[in-house]
Amino acid sequence: MEKLLTVARREHSKAVMDVQQLTRQLARDQDLVRQAAQIDSQRLQLELAEMEKKLHTALAEKNLILVSSVDSCIRPYISFNKKYKNSAMKYCCCCCLVLFIIVVS
């Protein structure tokens, strides 16, 4: 009887140790998953900031192109119309009409 009690205690101790080991392994795995998610989040934030910079630069370049287009295409016609007030506005291309509407409006 005492031998059976000793064997049962030993088996119970092994089972408790196995549960503790599995609990520690689970905690390590959860920590690794948490760290990986944090790294991914930081990487995505950096990519987003970089894309926002590129967007801002592209918008600035677009605005510069629009302004230079207005200066080179529409300004001569505006000065022509100021000189001859009753004359109709003439455009060198269809994009100038759109640019003129955007700039004037």
VOMARPA-282783 format. One record per atom (N, C-alpha, C): x, y, z. Coordinates in steps of 0.05 Angstrom, whole numbers, padded with zeros to 5 digits, always signed. Example, Ala and Ser with C-alpha at 12.3 -4.5 7.8 and 13.67 -1.06 7.14 Angstrom:
# VOMARPA-282783
+00264-00114+00156;+00246-00090+00156;+00264-00066+00156;+00257-00045+00142;+00273-00021+00143;+00258+00001+00157;
//
This chain:
# VOMARPA-282783
+00016-00024+00000;+00000+00000+00000;+00017+00025+00000;+00038+00025+00016;+00056+00048+00018;+00070+00052-00009;+00077+00030-00022;+00090+00031-00048;+00071+00044-00069;+00046+00038-00068;+00027+00050-00087;+00024+00080-00081;+00025+00087-00056;+00023+00116-00048;+00047+00131-00058;+00071+00119-00056;+00096+00131-00066;+00094+00135-00096;+00086+00114-00110;+00083+00115-00140;+00063+00137-00148;+00041+00139-00134;+00021+00159-00140;+00031+00187-00135;+00046+00191-00113;+00058+00217-00108;+00078+00224-00129;+00095+00205-00138;+00114+00210-00159;+00101+00218-00185;+00080+00203-00192;+00065+00209-00217;+00052+00237-00215;+00041+00242-00191;+00029+00269-00188;+00050+00291-00190;+00073+00287-00178;+00094+00307-00180;+00103+00311-00209;+00105+00289-00224;+00112+00292-00253;+00091+00307-00268;+00066+00302-00262;+00044+00315-00276;+00044+00345-00269;+00049+00352-00244;+00051+00380-00235;+00074+00394-00250;+00097+00381-00251;+00120+00392-00265;+00115+00396-00294;+00101+00377-00307;+00094+00380-00335;+00075+00403-00340;+00056+00406-00322;+00037+00429-00325;+00052+00455-00321;+00070+00457-00302;+00085+00481-00298;+00103+00488-00322;+00116+00467-00333;+00132+00471-00357;+00116+00481-00381;+00093+00468-00385;+00075+00477-00407;+00065+00505-00402;+00060+00513-00378;+00051+00540-00371;+00073+00560-00378;+00098+00554-00370;+00120+00572-00377;+00124+00574-00407;+00122+00551-00421;+00126+00551-00450;+00104+00568-00463;+00079+00565-00454;+00057+00581-00465;+00062+00611-00460;+00072+00618-00437;+00077+00646-00431;+00099+00657-00449;+00120+00641-00454;+00142+00649-00472;+00131+00653-00501;+00114+00634-00510;+00102+00636-00536;+00085+00661-00539;+00069+00666-00519;+00052+00690-00520;+00069+00715-00520;+00091+00715-00506;+00108+00738-00506;+00121+00742-00533;+00129+00721-00546;+00140+00723-00573;+00120+00734-00593;+00095+00724-00591;+00074+00734-00609;+00069+00763-00604;+00069+00772-00579;+00064+00800-00572;+00087+00817-00583;+00112+00808-00581;+00135+00823-00591;+00133+00825-00621;+00126+00803-00635;+00124+00803-00664;+00103+00823-00673;+00080+00823-00659;+00059+00842-00666;+00067+00871-00662;+00083+00876-00641;+00092+00903-00636;+00112+00911-00657;+00130+00893-00665;+00149+00899-00687;+00134+00905-00713;+00114+00889-00719;+00099+00894-00744;+00084+00921-00742;+00074+00927-00719;+00060+00953-00716;+00079+00976-00720;+00103+00974-00709;+00123+00996-00712;+00131+00998-00741;+00135+00975-00755;+00143+00975-00783;+00122+00988-00800;+00096+00982-00794;+00074+00993-00809;+00072+01024-00804;+00077+01032-00780;+00076+01061-00774;+00098+01075-00789;+00122+01064-00790;+00144+01076-00805;+00137+01077-00835;+00126+01056-00846;+00118+01056-00874;+00097+01077-00880;+00078+01079-00862;+00057+01099-00865;+00069+01127-00864;+00087+01133-00846;+00099+01159-00844;+00115+01165-00870;+00129+01145-00880;+00144+01149-00905;+00125+01154-00929;+00103+01140-00930;+00084+01144-00952;+00071+01171-00949;+00065+01180-00925;+00054+01207-00921;+00073+01228-00930;+00099+01224-00925;+00120+01243-00935;+00120+01244-00965;+00119+01220-00977;+00119+01219-01007;+00094+01232-01018;+00072+01228-01006;+00047+01240-01015;+00049+01271-01013;+00059+01280-00990;+00062+01309-00986;+00081+01321-01008;+00103+01307-01013;+00121+01316-01034;+00108+01316-01061;+00093+01295-01068;+00080+01293-01093;+00059+01315-01096;+00044+01321-01075;+00024+01343-01076;+00038+01370-01080;+00060+01374-01067;+00075+01399-01070;+00085+01402-01098;+00095+01380-01110;+00105+01381-01137;+00082+01386-01157;+00059+01373-01151;+00035+01377-01168;+00027+01406-01168;+00026+01418-01144;+00019+01446-01142;+00038+01464-01156;+00064+01458-01154;+00084+01473-01168;+00080+01471-01198;+00074+01448-01208;+00069+01444-01237;+00044+01460-01245;+00023+01459-01229;-00001+01474-01235;+00005+01504-01237;+00020+01514-01217;+00026+01542-01217;+00043+01550-01241;+00063+01534-01247;+00080+01540-01270;+00064+01538-01296;+00045+01520-01297;+00028+01517-01321;+00010+01542-01324;+00000+01551-01302;-00017+01575-01303;+00000+01599-01312;+00024+01601-01301;+00041+01623-01309;+00048+01623-01338;+00054+01599-01349;+00063+01598-01376;+00041+01598-01397;+00017+01588-01390;-00005+01586-01409;-00026+01608-01406;-00035+01613-01383;-00058+01631-01379;-00050+01660-01376;-00029+01666-01363;-00022+01693-01357;-00021+01711-01382;-00009+01702-01405;-00009+01719-01429;-00038+01726-01438;-00056+01707-01435;-00084+01712-01444;-00098+01730-01424;-00091+01729-01399;-00103+01747-01379;-00095+01775-01385;-00069+01779-01390;-00060+01806-01396;-00072+01816-01423;-00075+01798-01442;-00088+01805-01467;-00117+01815-01462;-00131+01801-01445;-00159+01808-01439;-00161+01834-01423;-00141+01840-01406;-00141+01865-01391;-00137+01888-01411;-00120+01883-01431;-00115+01904-01450;-00139+01909-01468;-00153+01887-01476;-00176+01889-01493;-00200+01878-01477;-00213+01894-01461;-00233+01885-01442;-00257+01871-01455;-00264+01878-01478;-00288+01866-01490;-00282+01840-01506;-00257+01833-01507;-00250+01809-01523;-00256+01784-01507;-00260+01762-01521;-00266+01736-01508;-00239+01724-01500;-00240+01709-01477;-00216+01695-01468;-00210+01672-01487;-00185+01670-01495;-00176+01648-01512;-00157+01631-01496;-00158+01605-01501;-00141+01586-01486;-00124+01571-01505;-00100+01565-01497;-00082+01550-01514;-00088+01521-01514;-00101+01511-01493;-00107+01482-01492;-00130+01478-01472;-00142+01455-01472;-00165+01450-01454;-00157+01450-01425;-00133+01442-01419;-00124+01441-01391;-00123+01468-01379;-00117+01488-01395;-00115+01516-01385;-00142+01525-01376;-00163+01518-01390;-00190+01525-01381;-00196+01514-01353;-00189+01489-01349;-00194+01477-01323;-00176+01490-01302;-00151+01496-01308;-00133+01509-01290;-00143+01537-01283;-00152+01551-01304;-00162+01578-01300;-00186+01578-01281;-00204+01559-01285;-00227+01558-01268;-00219+01552-01239;-00200+01534-01236;-00191+01526-01209;-00177+01550-01196;-00160+01564-01210;-00144+01586-01199;-00162+01609-01193;-00180+01616-01211;-00197+01639-01207;-00219+01635-01187;-00230+01611-01186;-00253+01605-01168;-00247+01607-01139;
//
